[in-house]
């Protein structure tokens, strides 16, 4: 007897040859152009990131199903799609443990713990990316490849620099592995043709985003400006592959248009007025949370349907959550506004104390227009690739009571710290001898990298006149210009040495 005749389940009973596995296969095929180009562009490290991301996602779902004694769902391909999307949204320079952590978080906490495919309320790949952005911000925003670092198109555009639209669209500028707009567009069109997605969400997303950027981006509806923003920053990946996730998007065409418009406006809002390294990811996961409400107002009611009370049902839970969120946001914003001036004062006081610490003979500290002009000429770019990601922030001239120059304080940052940016003040006398260093930003690992802030490490620089310091990881230095590394924190120690060397190089070329 045909077993299908004995398969009893609740309605609907409509069957279709289209399966979850077939849909996921189409998505993987659509992402292949972006993946292949990313590997071609960035090399073996990009391939390993994608491989680890996919493998970690699949392994996490397999192990969870096994441990929870649930039906094995790995073969439906959704974990592969999650891992591939996450990998494509990462910088080609991230360490290989990040795609593993991101995939585990996406599959385990966002998908499996909520009941599996079809029950997650946020896009797993995007949530995994946001988790990594929050937890490992420095590594996630490092786009250096083969030791060369350059600004992303959006960062360059924000700085007033010229940006090539063709290079941005093709994916030859700094960005994520899946940053080729042309490859993503090819994949998106493929999904539209095969029926994997419909046009409503991508069209509404891109249109709303473009209109918002035209109105509030500061350049009007300049086509070149708008197209660079659309081709960069993950807009096309979000519009075609993330926002269209059938589990976390509305079910009706009208709801999808509204959802796409909300997502596009939020992405534009965060890009113009926000300070986060990402705008599209946060826009989509926030829009995911209002999908139940969108479905509530957009799903047509059956003919003759009436609520039990005879009145339209009011979405109290959604409204209450919205009000609570708005009140919390308003409270946090108010606290920031009220304390902003005090925070700025404290920063200025901390900087002044740092200046005095590394240049004690100075009574006052002033700026110099000639030196400032040389700093501005750097354009905020990396000072010298041989020192890694180091930047000159400012230079203060120390004056004694008779207004004679007694030294200089150079503020320099290194983006190569183990857990973020390191910023320090380097004091130099008029002969170029290092008077001392003082940290204004140090967030390294407690008990390891944070030991760079202790006198035992900092005092090694004081009183030394040299062109450059070298890091001695083994310890036991025998010359003045050798710096003994903090045990177990060679990355942090190296970042500090490079920052001091950057200050010495700038002094030699622009001040002395």
C-alpha positions as CSV (number, residue, x, y, z in Angstrom):
1,X,0.0,0.0,0.0
2,X,1.2,3.5,-0.8
3,X,2.6,4.9,2.5
4,X,1.6,8.4,1.4
5,X,-2.1,7.5,1.8
6,X,-1.4,6.8,5.5
7,X,0.5,10.1,6.1
8,X,-2.0,12.0,8.3
9,X,-1.3,15.6,9.1
10,X,-3.0,18.9,9.5
11,X,-3.9,21.1,6.5
12,X,-2.7,22.4,4.1
13,X,-2.1,19.2,2.1
14,X,-0.7,20.9,-1.0
15,X,2.5,19.1,-2.3
16,X,5.1,20.6,-4.6
17,X,8.3,19.2,-6.1
18,X,10.2,22.2,-4.7
19,X,12.0,21.2,-1.5
20,X,14.1,23.0,1.1
21,X,17.2,21.2,-0.3
22,X,16.4,22.4,-3.8
23,X,16.0,26.0,-2.6
24,X,19.2,25.9,-0.7
25,X,21.1,24.5,-3.6
26,X,19.9,27.4,-5.8
27,X,21.1,29.9,-3.1
28,X,24.5,28.2,-3.0
29,X,24.7,28.3,-6.8
30,X,23.8,32.0,-6.7
31,X,26.5,32.7,-4.2
32,X,29.2,30.9,-6.2
33,X,30.1,33.9,-8.5
34,X,30.8,36.1,-5.4
35,X,32.7,33.2,-3.7
36,X,34.9,32.4,-6.7
37,X,35.7,36.0,-7.3
38,X,36.5,36.5,-3.6
39,X,38.9,33.6,-3.6
40,X,40.5,34.8,-6.9
41,X,40.8,38.3,-5.4
42,X,42.1,37.5,-2.0
43,X,43.7,34.0,-2.3
44,X,44.0,31.0,-0.1
45,X,43.2,32.7,3.2
46,X,39.8,33.8,1.8
47,X,39.2,30.2,0.7
48,X,40.0,28.9,4.2
49,X,37.7,31.4,5.8
50,X,34.8,30.2,3.6
51,X,35.7,26.6,4.1
52,X,35.9,26.9,7.9
53,X,32.7,28.9,8.1
54,X,30.7,26.3,6.1
55,X,32.3,23.3,7.9
56,X,31.7,24.9,11.3
57,X,28.1,25.6,10.5
58,X,27.4,22.0,9.3
59,X,29.3,20.4,12.1
60,X,27.5,22.5,14.8
61,X,24.1,21.5,13.4
62,X,25.1,17.9,13.0
63,X,26.4,17.6,16.6
64,X,23.4,19.4,18.0
65,X,20.9,17.1,16.3
66,X,22.9,14.2,17.5
67,X,23.1,15.4,21.1
68,X,19.5,16.4,21.2
69,X,18.3,13.3,19.4
70,X,16.5,15.2,16.8
71,X,16.0,14.2,13.2
72,X,19.2,15.0,11.2
73,X,18.6,18.2,9.3
74,X,22.1,18.8,7.9
75,X,21.2,17.4,4.5
76,X,18.6,20.2,3.8
77,X,21.6,22.5,3.0
78,X,20.5,25.4,5.2
79,X,23.6,25.2,7.4
80,X,25.8,25.4,4.2
81,X,24.0,28.5,3.2
82,X,24.4,30.1,6.6
83,X,28.1,29.3,6.7
84,X,28.7,30.5,3.2
85,X,26.8,33.8,3.7
86,X,28.7,34.5,6.9
87,X,32.1,33.7,5.3
88,X,31.3,36.0,2.4
89,X,30.4,38.8,4.8
90,X,33.8,38.7,6.5
91,X,37.0,40.6,5.8
92,X,39.6,38.5,4.0
93,X,42.1,39.4,6.8
94,X,40.2,38.0,9.8
95,X,41.9,35.3,11.8
96,X,40.6,31.8,11.0
97,X,39.0,31.3,14.4
98,X,36.4,34.0,13.8
99,X,34.4,32.3,11.0
100,X,34.3,29.2,13.3
101,X,33.0,31.2,16.3
102,X,30.5,33.1,14.1
103,X,29.1,29.9,12.5
104,X,28.8,28.2,15.9
105,X,26.9,31.2,17.3
106,X,24.7,31.5,14.2
107,X,23.7,27.8,14.1
108,X,23.5,27.0,17.8
109,X,22.1,30.1,19.4
110,X,20.1,31.6,16.6
111,X,18.8,28.5,14.9
112,X,19.0,25.3,16.9
113,X,18.0,26.7,20.3
114,X,14.9,28.2,18.7
115,X,13.7,24.9,17.3
116,X,15.6,24.7,14.0
117,X,14.9,25.8,10.5
118,X,11.7,27.8,10.2
119,X,11.6,28.8,13.8
120,X,14.4,31.3,14.1
121,X,13.2,34.9,14.3
122,X,16.4,36.5,13.0
123,X,18.7,35.7,10.1
124,X,21.4,33.4,11.5
125,X,24.2,34.4,9.3
126,X,23.6,38.1,9.9
127,X,23.3,37.6,13.7
128,X,26.6,35.7,13.6
129,X,28.2,38.6,11.8
130,X,26.8,41.1,14.3
131,X,28.1,38.9,17.2
132,X,31.6,39.0,15.7
133,X,31.4,42.8,15.1
134,X,30.5,43.4,18.7
135,X,33.0,41.0,20.1
136,X,36.0,41.4,17.8
137,X,35.5,44.9,16.3
138,X,39.1,45.5,15.5
139,X,39.7,42.2,13.6
140,X,36.4,42.6,11.8
141,X,37.2,46.0,10.4
142,X,40.8,45.1,9.4
143,X,40.8,45.0,5.6
144,X,44.6,44.8,5.0
145,X,45.7,42.1,2.6
146,X,49.4,41.0,2.1
147,X,50.4,43.7,4.5
148,X,48.8,46.4,2.5
149,X,45.9,48.4,3.9
150,X,43.5,50.8,2.2
151,X,40.3,52.5,3.0
152,X,37.0,50.9,2.0
153,X,35.1,52.8,-0.7
154,X,32.6,54.2,1.8
155,X,35.4,55.3,4.2
156,X,37.2,57.0,1.3
157,X,33.9,58.6,0.1
158,X,33.2,59.9,3.6
159,X,36.7,61.4,3.7
160,X,36.0,63.3,0.5
161,X,38.3,61.2,-1.6
162,X,37.6,60.1,-5.2
163,X,36.2,56.6,-5.5
164,X,36.1,54.6,-8.7
165,X,32.5,53.2,-9.4
166,X,33.8,50.5,-11.7
167,X,36.4,49.2,-9.2
168,X,33.8,49.3,-6.4
169,X,31.2,47.4,-8.5
170,X,33.7,44.8,-9.6
171,X,35.0,44.2,-6.1
172,X,38.6,45.4,-6.6
173,X,38.5,47.8,-3.6
174,X,38.9,47.0,0.1
175,X,36.0,45.1,1.6
176,X,34.6,41.8,2.5
177,X,35.2,38.5,0.6
178,X,31.8,38.7,-1.1
179,X,32.1,42.3,-2.0
180,X,31.8,42.1,-5.8
181,X,28.5,43.9,-6.6
182,X,28.5,42.5,-10.1
183,X,28.9,38.9,-8.9
184,X,26.1,39.4,-6.3
185,X,23.8,40.9,-8.9
186,X,24.4,37.9,-11.2
187,X,23.5,35.6,-8.3
188,X,20.4,37.7,-7.4
189,X,19.1,37.6,-10.9
190,X,19.6,33.8,-11.0
191,X,17.5,33.5,-7.8
192,X,14.8,35.7,-9.4
193,X,14.7,33.5,-12.5
194,X,14.6,30.2,-10.6
195,X,11.9,31.5,-8.3
196,X,14.1,31.3,-5.1
197,X,13.1,34.9,-4.3
198,X,10.7,37.5,-5.6
199,X,11.4,41.0,-6.6
200,X,9.5,42.8,-3.9
201,X,12.1,42.9,-1.1
202,X,15.2,43.6,-3.2
203,X,13.4,46.3,-5.2
204,X,11.9,48.0,-2.1
205,X,15.1,47.7,-0.2
206,X,17.4,49.3,-2.8
207,X,14.8,52.0,-3.8
208,X,14.2,53.1,-0.2
209,X,17.9,53.1,0.5
210,X,18.7,55.1,-2.6
211,X,15.9,57.7,-1.8
212,X,17.1,58.1,1.8
213,X,20.7,58.5,0.8
214,X,19.6,61.0,-1.9
215,X,17.6,63.1,0.7
216,X,20.0,62.9,3.6
217,X,23.4,61.7,2.3
218,X,24.6,65.2,1.6
219,X,25.2,64.8,-2.1
220,X,21.6,64.9,-3.4
221,X,20.7,62.4,-6.1
222,X,24.1,62.3,-7.7
223,X,24.1,59.0,-9.6
224,X,27.7,58.2,-9.0
225,X,27.4,58.8,-5.3
226,X,24.3,56.7,-5.0
227,X,25.6,53.8,-7.1
228,X,28.8,53.7,-5.0
229,X,26.7,53.4,-1.8
230,X,24.5,50.7,-3.4
231,X,27.5,48.7,-4.7
232,X,29.5,49.0,-1.4
233,X,28.8,48.3,2.2
234,X,26.8,45.0,1.7
235,X,23.7,46.6,0.3
236,X,23.3,44.1,-2.6
237,X,24.2,41.1,-0.5
238,X,21.6,42.2,2.1
239,X,18.9,43.0,-0.5
240,X,19.2,39.7,-2.5
241,X,20.5,37.1,0.0
242,X,19.9,38.3,3.6
243,X,16.6,40.2,3.7
244,X,14.9,37.7,1.4
245,X,15.4,34.8,3.9
246,X,11.9,33.2,3.7
247,X,11.9,32.3,7.4
248,X,12.5,35.9,8.7
249,X,10.7,37.9,6.0
250,X,6.9,38.6,5.5
251,X,4.7,36.1,3.6
252,X,2.7,38.5,1.4
253,X,3.8,40.7,-1.4
254,X,2.4,43.8,0.3
255,X,4.2,42.9,3.5
256,X,7.5,42.3,1.6
257,X,7.3,45.7,0.0
258,X,6.8,47.3,3.4
259,X,9.6,45.2,5.0
260,X,12.0,46.0,2.2
261,X,11.3,49.7,2.5
262,X,11.8,49.6,6.3
263,X,15.1,47.8,5.9
264,X,16.4,50.2,3.2
265,X,15.4,53.2,5.3
266,X,17.1,51.8,8.4
267,X,20.2,50.9,6.4
268,X,20.4,54.5,5.1
269,X,19.7,55.9,8.6
270,X,22.5,53.9,10.2
271,X,24.9,54.7,7.3
272,X,24.4,58.5,7.4
273,X,24.0,59.1,11.1
274,X,25.5,56.0,12.8
275,X,29.0,55.3,13.8
276,X,29.0,51.5,13.5
277,X,31.2,49.7,11.0
278,X,28.1,48.1,9.5
279,X,24.7,49.4,8.7
280,X,23.0,46.8,6.6
281,X,23.4,43.9,9.0
282,X,21.8,45.8,11.9
283,X,19.0,47.1,9.7
284,X,18.0,43.7,8.6
285,X,18.0,42.0,12.0
286,X,16.0,44.9,13.5
287,X,13.5,44.6,10.6
288,X,13.4,40.8,11.2
289,X,11.9,41.6,14.7
290,X,9.0,43.5,13.2
291,X,8.0,40.9,10.7
292,X,5.3,39.3,12.9
293,X,3.7,42.7,13.1
294,X,4.0,43.2,9.4
295,X,2.4,39.9,8.8
296,X,-0.4,40.8,11.2
297,X,-1.4,43.8,9.2
298,X,-0.7,42.6,5.7
299,X,-2.1,39.0,5.6
300,X,-5.6,39.2,4.1
301,X,-8.4,38.0,6.3
302,X,-10.6,35.1,5.0
303,X,-14.0,36.2,3.6
304,X,-16.5,36.5,6.5
305,X,-13.8,36.3,9.2
306,X,-14.5,38.1,12.4
307,X,-12.5,38.2,15.6
308,X,-14.1,36.6,18.6
309,X,-14.8,39.9,20.2
310,X,-16.2,41.5,17.1
311,X,-13.4,44.0,17.1
312,X,-10.0,44.1,15.4
313,X,-7.3,42.5,17.5
314,X,-4.8,45.0,18.8
315,X,-1.2,43.8,18.7
316,X,-0.5,44.7,22.4
317,X,2.7,42.7,22.7
318,X,4.3,44.3,19.7
319,X,3.2,47.8,20.7
320,X,4.4,47.3,24.3
321,X,7.8,46.0,23.1
322,X,8.1,49.0,20.7
323,X,7.3,51.4,23.5
324,X,9.8,49.8,25.9
325,X,12.5,49.8,23.2
326,X,11.8,53.5,22.4
327,X,11.9,54.5,26.1
328,X,15.1,52.6,26.7
329,X,16.7,54.2,23.6
330,X,15.5,57.6,24.7
331,X,16.9,57.1,28.2
332,X,20.3,56.0,26.9
333,X,20.4,58.9,24.4
334,X,19.5,61.4,27.2
335,X,22.2,60.1,29.5
336,X,24.7,60.4,26.7
337,X,23.6,64.0,25.9
338,X,23.7,65.0,29.5
339,X,27.1,63.5,30.1
340,X,28.8,64.2,26.8
341,X,30.4,67.5,27.9
342,X,31.6,65.9,31.1
343,X,33.1,63.0,29.1
344,X,34.8,65.4,26.7
345,X,36.2,67.3,29.7
346,X,37.6,64.1,31.2
347,X,39.2,63.2,27.9
348,X,40.9,66.6,27.7
349,X,42.1,66.3,31.3
350,X,43.4,62.8,30.7
351,X,45.3,64.0,27.6
352,X,46.7,67.0,29.5
353,X,47.9,64.6,32.3
354,X,49.5,62.4,29.6
355,X,51.3,65.3,28.1
356,X,52.7,66.4,31.4
357,X,53.8,62.9,32.3
358,X,55.9,62.4,29.2
359,X,57.2,66.0,29.0
360,X,57.5,67.1,32.6
361,X,59.7,70.2,31.9
362,X,56.9,71.9,29.9
363,X,54.6,74.4,31.6
364,X,52.2,74.7,28.7
365,X,51.4,72.8,25.5
366,X,50.5,74.4,22.2
367,X,50.0,73.4,18.6
368,X,52.1,74.3,15.7
369,X,50.4,75.2,12.4
370,X,53.3,73.8,10.3
371,X,53.3,70.5,12.0
372,X,49.5,70.3,11.9
373,X,49.6,70.9,8.1
374,X,52.0,67.9,7.8
375,X,49.6,65.7,9.8
376,X,46.7,66.8,7.7
377,X,48.7,65.9,4.6
378,X,48.7,62.3,5.8
379,X,45.0,62.2,5.2
380,X,44.4,59.9,8.2
381,X,46.2,57.1,6.4
382,X,48.7,54.6,7.8
383,X,51.9,56.4,8.3
384,X,54.3,53.7,7.0
385,X,53.5,50.1,6.2
386,X,56.7,48.9,7.8
387,X,55.2,49.9,11.2
388,X,51.9,48.2,10.6
389,X,48.6,50.0,11.1
390,X,49.9,53.1,12.9
391,X,48.5,56.6,12.6
392,X,49.7,60.1,13.8
393,X,46.9,61.8,15.7
394,X,48.4,65.0,16.9
395,X,51.5,66.8,18.0
396,X,51.8,69.2,21.0
397,X,54.8,71.5,21.5
398,X,55.9,71.7,25.1
399,X,56.9,75.2,26.3
400,X,58.6,76.3,29.5
401,X,57.9,79.4,31.6
402,X,60.0,81.5,29.2
403,X,58.1,80.2,26.2
404,X,61.1,78.2,25.0
405,X,60.4,74.8,23.4
406,X,61.5,72.0,25.7
407,X,60.0,69.0,23.9
408,X,57.2,67.5,21.8
409,X,54.4,65.1,22.6
410,X,53.3,63.0,19.7
411,X,50.0,61.1,20.0
412,X,50.0,57.9,17.9
413,X,47.7,55.0,17.5
414,X,48.3,51.4,16.5
415,X,45.5,49.2,15.1
416,X,47.5,46.1,15.6
417,X,46.8,45.5,19.3
418,X,45.6,42.1,20.3
419,X,42.2,43.3,21.3
420,X,41.7,46.7,19.7
421,X,43.4,50.0,19.1
422,X,46.3,51.2,21.3
423,X,46.8,55.0,21.6
424,X,49.8,56.5,23.4
425,X,51.6,59.8,23.9
426,X,55.4,59.7,23.1
427,X,57.4,62.5,24.7
428,X,60.6,63.6,22.9
429,X,63.0,66.4,23.8
430,X,64.5,68.8,21.3
431,X,67.3,66.3,20.5
432,X,64.9,63.4,19.8
433,X,65.5,61.5,23.0
434,X,62.5,59.7,24.3
435,X,61.4,61.2,27.6
436,X,58.7,58.5,28.2
437,X,55.4,57.1,26.9
438,X,51.9,57.2,28.4
439,X,48.8,55.4,27.2
440,X,45.5,57.1,26.6
441,X,43.8,54.0,25.1
442,X,44.8,50.5,26.1
443,X,42.3,47.6,26.2
444,X,44.4,44.5,25.9
445,X,44.0,41.2,27.8
446,X,44.1,41.6,31.5
447,X,47.2,40.1,33.1
448,X,49.0,40.0,29.7
449,X,48.7,42.8,27.1
450,X,47.6,45.3,29.9
451,X,51.1,44.8,31.4
452,X,52.4,47.1,28.6
453,X,51.0,49.9,30.7
454,X,53.2,49.1,33.7
455,X,56.4,50.9,34.5
456,X,58.5,47.8,34.0
457,X,57.7,47.9,30.3
458,X,57.2,51.6,29.6
459,X,60.5,52.6,31.4
460,X,62.5,50.7,28.7
461,X,61.9,53.6,26.3
462,X,62.8,56.5,28.6
463,X,66.1,58.2,28.1
464,X,66.9,56.5,24.8
465,X,68.0,58.4,21.7
466,X,67.6,56.1,18.7
467,X,66.2,56.0,15.2
468,X,64.1,53.0,16.0
469,X,63.5,50.4,18.7
470,X,63.4,46.7,18.1
471,X,61.3,44.1,20.0
472,X,63.2,41.3,21.8
473,X,60.7,38.5,22.3
474,X,63.2,36.3,24.1
475,X,64.1,38.9,26.7
476,X,67.5,39.8,28.1
477,X,68.1,42.8,25.9
478,X,71.7,44.1,25.9
479,X,71.3,47.4,24.0
480,X,69.3,50.5,24.8
481,X,67.2,50.3,21.7
482,X,66.0,46.7,22.4
483,X,62.7,46.4,24.1
484,X,62.0,43.2,26.1
485,X,58.5,41.9,25.2
486,X,55.9,41.4,27.9
487,X,55.8,37.6,28.5
488,X,52.9,36.1,26.6
489,X,51.9,39.4,25.0
490,X,54.2,39.8,22.0
491,X,51.4,41.2,19.8
492,X,50.6,44.0,22.2
493,X,54.3,44.7,22.8
494,X,55.0,44.8,19.1
495,X,52.1,47.2,18.5
496,X,53.5,49.6,21.2
497,X,57.1,49.4,19.7
498,X,55.7,50.1,16.2
499,X,53.7,53.1,17.6
500,X,56.8,54.6,19.3
501,X,58.9,54.0,16.1
502,X,56.2,55.8,14.1
503,X,56.5,58.8,16.4
504,X,60.3,58.8,16.0
505,X,60.0,58.6,12.2
506,X,57.5,61.5,12.1
507,X,59.8,63.5,14.4
508,X,62.8,62.9,12.2
509,X,61.0,63.7,8.9
510,X,58.6,66.5,10.0
511,X,59.8,68.2,13.2
512,X,63.6,67.9,13.7
